Amino acid sequence: MSQKQPAPVVHRVPMTEARINLGQLAKRAHVNNEYFILEKDGIPVIGIMDADELEDYLELQDPKVTAQIRNSTEEYLAGRSRPAEELLAELKSGESPRKTAPPAGK
């Protein structure tokens, strides 16, 4: 007897509420495999889902994405990353995001 997979849970959340509770939404998407559709003035704008599931989805859409995900993971594991706050500050200032340099000694 096979177990039935539970139906995915999709929540529609106003953008203003999501902004206040973003950490909680991210945790629920990751831990509970819940989905969130964020709405602006009742119009669906963006979705939140677990990153692993998003990568799987993207790989199915475009095989080139597999290589990009693999390279990104390798760079992260090699220590070639930077805080998200730094990237967000660059984006807000209008600068082009810079690539991270390899760590010293690499």
MODELLER restraints for C-alpha pairs under 7 A, 6 or more apart:
rsr = mdl.restraints
at = mdl.atoms
rsr.add(forms.Gaussian(group=physical.xy_distance, feature=features.Distance(at['CA:8:A'], at['CA:34:A']), mean=6.70, stdev=0.5))
rsr.add(forms.Gaussian(group=physical.xy_distance, feature=features.Distance(at['CA:9:A'], at['CA:34:A']), mean=5.29, stdev=0.5))
rsr.add(forms.Gaussian(group=physical.xy_distance, feature=features.Distance(at['CA:9:A'], at['CA:35:A']), mean=6.12, stdev=0.5))
rsr.add(forms.Gaussian(group=physical.xy_distance, feature=features.Distance(at['CA:10:A'], at['CA:34:A']), mean=6.27, stdev=0.5))
rsr.add(forms.Gaussian(group=physical.xy_distance, feature=features.Distance(at['CA:10:A'], at['CA:35:A']), mean=4.68, stdev=0.5))
rsr.add(forms.Gaussian(group=physical.xy_distance, feature=features.Distance(at['CA:10:A'], at['CA:36:A']), mean=5.65, stdev=0.5))
rsr.add(forms.Gaussian(group=physical.xy_distance, feature=features.Distance(at['CA:11:A'], at['CA:35:A']), mean=6.18, stdev=0.5))
rsr.add(forms.Gaussian(group=physical.xy_distance, feature=features.Distance(at['CA:11:A'], at['CA:36:A']), mean=4.78, stdev=0.5))
rsr.add(forms.Gaussian(group=physical.xy_distance, feature=features.Distance(at['CA:11:A'], at['CA:37:A']), mean=6.15, stdev=0.5))
rsr.add(forms.Gaussian(group=physical.xy_distance, feature=features.Distance(at['CA:12:A'], at['CA:36:A']), mean=5.80, stdev=0.5))
rsr.add(forms.Gaussian(group=physical.xy_distance, feature=features.Distance(at['CA:12:A'], at['CA:37:A']), mean=4.77, stdev=0.5))
rsr.add(forms.Gaussian(group=physical.xy_distance, feature=features.Distance(at['CA:12:A'], at['CA:38:A']), mean=5.98, stdev=0.5))
rsr.add(forms.Gaussian(group=physical.xy_distance, feature=features.Distance(at['CA:12:A'], at['CA:39:A']), mean=6.96, stdev=0.5))
rsr.add(forms.Gaussian(group=physical.xy_distance, feature=features.Distance(at['CA:13:A'], at['CA:36:A']), mean=6.77, stdev=0.5))
rsr.add(forms.Gaussian(group=physical.xy_distance, feature=features.Distance(at['CA:13:A'], at['CA:37:A']), mean=6.11, stdev=0.5))
rsr.add(forms.Gaussian(group=physical.xy_distance, feature=features.Distance(at['CA:13:A'], at['CA:38:A']), mean=4.95, stdev=0.5))
rsr.add(forms.Gaussian(group=physical.xy_distance, feature=features.Distance(at['CA:13:A'], at['CA:39:A']), mean=6.05, stdev=0.5))
rsr.add(forms.Gaussian(group=physical.xy_distance, feature=features.Distance(at['CA:14:A'], at['CA:38:A']), mean=5.57, stdev=0.5))
rsr.add(forms.Gaussian(group=physical.xy_distance, feature=features.Distance(at['CA:14:A'], at['CA:39:A']), mean=4.77, stdev=0.5))
rsr.add(forms.Gaussian(group=physical.xy_distance, feature=features.Distance(at['CA:14:A'], at['CA:40:A']), mean=6.16, stdev=0.5))
rsr.add(forms.Gaussian(group=physical.xy_distance, feature=features.Distance(at['CA:15:A'], at['CA:38:A']), mean=5.32, stdev=0.5))
rsr.add(forms.Gaussian(group=physical.xy_distance, feature=features.Distance(at['CA:15:A'], at['CA:39:A']), mean=5.37, stdev=0.5))
rsr.add(forms.Gaussian(group=physical.xy_distance, feature=features.Distance(at['CA:15:A'], at['CA:40:A']), mean=5.59, stdev=0.5))
rsr.add(forms.Gaussian(group=physical.xy_distance, feature=features.Distance(at['CA:18:A'], at['CA:38:A']), mean=6.99, stdev=0.5))
rsr.add(forms.Gaussian(group=physical.xy_distance, feature=features.Distance(at['CA:28:A'], at['CA:34:A']), mean=6.03, stdev=0.5))
rsr.add(forms.Gaussian(group=physical.xy_distance, feature=features.Distance(at['CA:29:A'], at['CA:35:A']), mean=5.86, stdev=0.5))
rsr.add(forms.Gaussian(group=physical.xy_distance, feature=features.Distance(at['CA:29:A'], at['CA:48:A']), mean=6.95, stdev=0.5))
rsr.add(forms.Gaussian(group=physical.xy_distance, feature=features.Distance(at['CA:29:A'], at['CA:49:A']), mean=5.27, stdev=0.5))
rsr.add(forms.Gaussian(group=physical.xy_distance, feature=features.Distance(at['CA:29:A'], at['CA:50:A']), mean=5.28, stdev=0.5))
rsr.add(forms.Gaussian(group=physical.xy_distance, feature=features.Distance(at['CA:30:A'], at['CA:50:A']), mean=4.67, stdev=0.5))
rsr.add(forms.Gaussian(group=physical.xy_distance, feature=features.Distance(at['CA:33:A'], at['CA:50:A']), mean=6.49, stdev=0.5))
rsr.add(forms.Gaussian(group=physical.xy_distance, feature=features.Distance(at['CA:34:A'], at['CA:49:A']), mean=6.80, stdev=0.5))
rsr.add(forms.Gaussian(group=physical.xy_distance, feature=features.Distance(at['CA:35:A'], at['CA:48:A']), mean=5.81, stdev=0.5))
rsr.add(forms.Gaussian(group=physical.xy_distance, feature=features.Distance(at['CA:35:A'], at['CA:49:A']), mean=5.17, stdev=0.5))
rsr.add(forms.Gaussian(group=physical.xy_distance, feature=features.Distance(at['CA:36:A'], at['CA:47:A']), mean=5.48, stdev=0.5))
rsr.add(forms.Gaussian(group=physical.xy_distance, feature=features.Distance(at['CA:36:A'], at['CA:48:A']), mean=5.01, stdev=0.5))
rsr.add(forms.Gaussian(group=physical.xy_distance, feature=features.Distance(at['CA:36:A'], at['CA:49:A']), mean=6.84, stdev=0.5))
rsr.add(forms.Gaussian(group=physical.xy_distance, feature=features.Distance(at['CA:37:A'], at['CA:44:A']), mean=6.29, stdev=0.5))
rsr.add(forms.Gaussian(group=physical.xy_distance, feature=features.Distance(at['CA:37:A'], at['CA:46:A']), mean=5.88, stdev=0.5))
rsr.add(forms.Gaussian(group=physical.xy_distance, feature=features.Distance(at['CA:37:A'], at['CA:47:A']), mean=4.44, stdev=0.5))
rsr.add(forms.Gaussian(group=physical.xy_distance, feature=features.Distance(at['CA:37:A'], at['CA:48:A']), mean=6.49, stdev=0.5))
rsr.add(forms.Gaussian(group=physical.xy_distance, feature=features.Distance(at['CA:38:A'], at['CA:44:A']), mean=5.86, stdev=0.5))
rsr.add(forms.Gaussian(group=physical.xy_distance, feature=features.Distance(at['CA:38:A'], at['CA:45:A']), mean=5.86, stdev=0.5))
rsr.add(forms.Gaussian(group=physical.xy_distance, feature=features.Distance(at['CA:38:A'], at['CA:46:A']), mean=5.38, stdev=0.5))
rsr.add(forms.Gaussian(group=physical.xy_distance, feature=features.Distance(at['CA:38:A'], at['CA:47:A']), mean=5.98, stdev=0.5))
rsr.add(forms.Gaussian(group=physical.xy_distance, feature=features.Distance(at['CA:39:A'], at['CA:45:A']), mean=5.41, stdev=0.5))
rsr.add(forms.Gaussian(group=physical.xy_distance, feature=features.Distance(at['CA:58:A'], at['CA:65:A']), mean=6.46, stdev=0.5))
rsr.add(forms.Gaussian(group=physical.xy_distance, feature=features.Distance(at['CA:59:A'], at['CA:65:A']), mean=5.53, stdev=0.5))
rsr.add(forms.Gaussian(group=physical.xy_distance, feature=features.Distance(at['CA:59:A'], at['CA:66:A']), mean=5.36, stdev=0.5))
rsr.add(forms.Gaussian(group=physical.xy_distance, feature=features.Distance(at['CA:79:A'], at['CA:103:A']), mean=6.59, stdev=0.5))
rsr.add(forms.Gaussian(group=physical.xy_distance, feature=features.Distance(at['CA:80:A'], at['CA:100:A']), mean=6.05, stdev=0.5))
rsr.add(forms.Gaussian(group=physical.xy_distance, feature=features.Distance(at['CA:80:A'], at['CA:101:A']), mean=6.51, stdev=0.5))
rsr.add(forms.Gaussian(group=physical.xy_distance, feature=features.Distance(at['CA:80:A'], at['CA:102:A']), mean=5.33, stdev=0.5))
rsr.add(forms.Gaussian(group=physical.xy_distance, feature=features.Distance(at['CA:80:A'], at['CA:103:A']), mean=6.29, stdev=0.5))
rsr.add(forms.Gaussian(group=physical.xy_distance, feature=features.Distance(at['CA:81:A'], at['CA:100:A']), mean=6.15, stdev=0.5))
rsr.add(forms.Gaussian(group=physical.xy_distance, feature=features.Distance(at['CA:82:A'], at['CA:100:A']), mean=6.98, stdev=0.5))
rsr.add(forms.Gaussian(group=physical.xy_distance, feature=features.Distance(at['CA:87:A'], at['CA:97:A']), mean=6.40, stdev=0.5))
rsr.add(forms.Gaussian(group=physical.xy_distance, feature=features.Distance(at['CA:90:A'], at['CA:96:A']), mean=6.90, stdev=0.5))
rsr.add(forms.Gaussian(group=physical.xy_distance, feature=features.Distance(at['CA:90:A'], at['CA:97:A']), mean=6.02, stdev=0.5))
rsr.add(forms.Gaussian(group=physical.xy_distance, feature=features.Distance(at['CA:91:A'], at['CA:97:A']), mean=6.60, stdev=0.5))
